[in-house]
Amino acid sequence: MKEKLKEITDLTINELLKEEVILPSEYFECFDKHAKLSEIELNDESFEKEVDELLINEISTINNYVKSATKSIDNAAALTLDAQKAIEENNSSALKKLYSQIRDLQVELQDITENIYKDYLTSAYNKKWLYHKYLAKNSKIKEDAIIILIDVKDFEYIKKTYNKLISNNLLIFIYEFINKEFKKEDIDFEICRYLSSKFIISVKNNDFNTISNLIKNTSSMLFVTTLKSNSGVMIKPNYKYSTIAAKKDDSFHEVLNSLLKNQED
């Protein structure tokens, strides 16, 4: 149910992205339309029961994150006290042991962060990361960057015509392919899965023409790639991309609208 609600939410947002103002009634109407297309009745008792169970599970997950974070904070506090004592006593062997424990703690904290901010399917960053870490609180760009939007235009068709497993593997392939090609160039970049079929790439400290050529070449390789599933299904997806140079304090949603319009041209 959680994945189904995510899909309906993404379809709703995707449809309403170009609107300057989205009224609650308009959002609900659009959400309801996509829910019915997915054969879900929002007023159905069984649906309400499943949502209640989903909320309980979500609260349980949040509680587990809080417990893990609290434990890590407590461990960090204890390590700090032990480190102060070891420094005062000039105990080098104790400091070496503490250094190893601190590294283990860093790994634990990284795991907690990744569980929150990584997309469950592709390992790209998710929308939580975009709005909570990448953007400023007012949804503005924190620093100058080159922003790229890549969209699999026939993603929904592939999912409906074949199956969800094939469409999911397609998204994994796209993320891993782009990630590999960009890493070859040794550039500072981050990839976020923004909606079900859309990826946003942010590149810092680089030349616009250089990055435009890189994404052009990467996309060209994607365009000519035919994918084959384990069951023998052959697919050749249709991609679109657009690139823009964003400035610090630019509105993210205005940048996104410009990227979407550029894909239509």
Phi, psi and omega in degrees: 000320180301315181293323178296317178294324176298316180298316180296319178298314180298318179296321179294311180297318181300320180289327186263359185305323187280351180284134179289323179233129178244111178283148179306320181295323179292318179298313182296319180299316180292318179298316180298321179298313181289329176296317180293324176295334177268010178063042175239127176259115185297332182268002181287138182298321180295324177294316179299322179295318179295321178295319178300316178295322178297317179297320178298316179295321179295318178297319178298318179297316179298317179299320178296320177297317181297317179298316180296317180294318179297316178299317180295321178295317178298317179297320179296319179297318180294319179296323179298315179296317179296322180294318178301317180295317181295322178293316179299323182269358181055043183267094185293323180294322178292323179294321177298317179295319179295322179300318178296319180294323179294320178296320177297320179294321177299320178296317179300314180294324178295320178298318179297315180297317182295324178298329182275318191253004180254141176295132185298333187265307191263342187077005169288167174293158180249185183294330177300315179298316182303310186276332183266332185243314187283315183267158173289170185300331180268022179060035175253156180292131183285325181208161180307138180200158171262121184252131179240135175245122177244132183229133173272101191294328182254028182300313182296322178297316180298318181295319182283322183286320182255261174198171184294327180299317180294316180294324177294317178296329176297315179296320178298317179299315182299312180300311183294324180293311180296316180301316180294315183294321181287326179294330178300329185272358178054053179245161181271104184218161176219141181243132180234133171274106188277309174232181187308320184242012184242136175241139175247128178247129177247127180240128181253154172054055180210168182274136184298316181295322179297315181289323177300318179292323180296312181290330177296314180292319179296316180295322179300321178292323177294318183301323185267002182272125173257127183261143179235127180279169178298334181275359177096003179287129179256127178227144176231089186295158178254121182249154169224146177218158175212154186226142179213147175268110182263144180254157176305135180077003170295146175289126181300319183290329174290321176298316180296317178299320178296319179297319179294319179295321179297329179287336180279335183291000000 
